[in-house]
């Protein structure tokens, strides 16, 4: 089984993420929660706007520590943006519970985004977990060496109860 590749999808997500970060006034409502695990550390970027109120939370947990540390919006954005700038991505399907599908050598990011731009009639949302790679060959090697190939999304668009592409 071959895993679906998501470089094109991530390029669109990166554009939305950048616009939400730099121009939140263009959105009527939004909820953004990204958790990036990389090199044993964690970076969390969370912001939401509802009914005119905006809440923000940015923190990280460096490798080899158990305490979260508050970080600036710019630092959290930069870390997530570096991940989104990688060359290729695969998505976890959520189907293979209990199998080892993540490797600390590869960054992975849980992405939960919903937004409604001012003047748009509907909200768009997505919930996925992505693993990032330098290139397609690296992604294919990673998937081929996985314990359970069903752990990765194989067909697009992907829609299950737990994970889904833009809807």
C-alpha positions in Angstrom: 0.0 0.0 0.0 1.3 3.4 -0.9 0.6 6.4 1.4 -0.9 9.6 0.0 1.5 12.5 -0.2 0.4 15.9 1.2 2.9 18.6 0.0 0.3 20.4 -2.0 -2.2 20.3 0.8 0.3 21.6 3.3 1.2 24.5 1.0 -2.5 25.6 1.2 -2.6 25.0 4.9 0.6 27.1 5.3 -1.0 30.0 3.4 -4.1 29.9 5.7 -2.0 29.6 8.8 0.1 32.6 7.8 -2.9 34.7 7.0 -4.5 33.7 10.4 -1.3 34.7 12.2 -0.6 37.9 10.4 -4.1 39.2 9.6 -6.6 37.8 12.1 -8.9 40.7 11.4 -9.8 39.1 8.1 -11.6 36.3 9.9 -15.0 36.4 11.6 -14.1 33.4 13.8 -11.4 30.8 14.0 -9.8 28.1 16.1 -6.3 27.0 15.5 -4.5 24.4 17.6 -1.2 23.0 16.3 1.1 20.7 18.3 4.5 20.1 16.8 6.7 17.4 18.2 10.3 17.6 16.9 13.6 16.3 18.3 12.0 15.3 21.6 10.5 18.7 22.2 7.0 20.2 21.7 5.7 23.5 20.4 2.0 24.4 20.8 0.4 27.3 18.9 -3.2 27.9 20.0 -5.5 30.8 19.2 -9.2 31.2 18.8 -11.7 34.0 18.2 -15.4 33.6 19.0 -18.0 36.3 19.4 -15.3 39.0 19.2 -13.1 37.6 21.9 -9.6 36.3 21.1 -7.7 33.9 23.3 -4.1 33.0 22.6 -1.6 30.4 24.1 1.9 29.7 22.9 4.2 27.3 24.7 6.9 24.8 24.3 8.5 21.9 26.1 12.2 21.5 25.3 13.6 18.0 25.0 14.7 16.3 28.3 12.3 18.5 30.4 8.8 18.0 31.6 7.9 21.6 32.3 6.1 23.7 29.6 7.5 27.1 29.0 5.6 30.0 27.6 6.9 31.3 24.3 6.3 34.3 22.1 3.8 34.1 19.2 6.6 34.8 16.8 8.7 31.9 18.0 5.8 29.4 18.0 4.8 30.6 14.5 8.4 30.3 13.2 8.7 26.7 14.5 5.4 25.6 13.0 6.2 27.5 9.7 9.5 25.7 9.4 7.7 22.4 9.7 5.1 23.4 7.1 8.0 24.4 4.7 9.4 20.8 4.6 9.4 19.1 1.2 6.9 16.3 1.7 4.3 15.0 4.2 2.2 11.9 5.0 -0.8 11.9 7.2 -1.8 9.4 9.9 -5.1 7.7 9.4 -5.8 6.9 13.0 -6.6 3.3 12.0 -3.6 1.5 13.5 -4.1 2.0 17.3 -1.2 0.7 19.4 1.3 0.3 16.6 4.5 2.4 16.4 4.1 4.9 13.5 6.0 7.9 14.8 9.8 8.2 15.0 11.5 11.1 16.9 13.8 11.5 13.9 10.9 12.9 12.0 8.8 15.9 13.1 5.1 15.4 13.3 2.3 17.9 13.8 -1.3 17.5 15.0 -3.3 20.2 13.2 -6.8 21.2 14.2 -8.0 24.3 12.3 -11.4 25.8 11.7 -12.1 29.2 10.4 -14.7 31.4 8.8 -13.5 34.4 6.8 -15.5 37.6 7.1 -18.3 37.5 4.5 -18.0 33.8 3.9 -21.2 31.8 4.4 -19.6 28.6 5.9 -16.8 27.5 8.2 -14.0 25.3 6.9 -12.3 22.9 9.2 -9.7 20.1 9.2 -8.2 17.7 11.8 -5.1 15.7 10.8 -1.7 14.5 12.0 1.2 15.0 9.6 4.7 13.6 9.5 7.2 15.8 7.7 10.1 14.8 5.5 12.8 16.5 3.4 11.6 14.9 0.1 9.3 12.3 -1.4 12.0 9.5 -1.3 12.4 10.1 2.4 8.7 9.9 3.0 8.4 6.7 0.9 11.2 5.0 2.9 9.6 5.9 6.2 6.2 4.5 5.1 7.8 1.3 3.7 9.6 0.7 7.1 6.4 1.2 9.2 5.0 -1.7 11.2 1.5 -1.2 9.8 1.0 0.6 6.5 -2.7 1.1 7.3 -1.5 3.7 9.8 -1.1 6.2 6.9 -3.8 7.8 4.7 -3.7 6.0 1.4 -6.4 7.9 -0.6 -7.5 11.5 -0.8 -9.6 13.2 0.2 -9.5 11.6 3.6 -12.6 11.6 5.8 -13.2 9.6 9.0 -14.9 10.4 12.3 -11.5 11.2 13.9 -9.5 12.8 11.1 -10.6 14.7 8.0 -9.3 17.0 5.3 -10.9 20.4 4.7 -14.7 20.2 4.8 
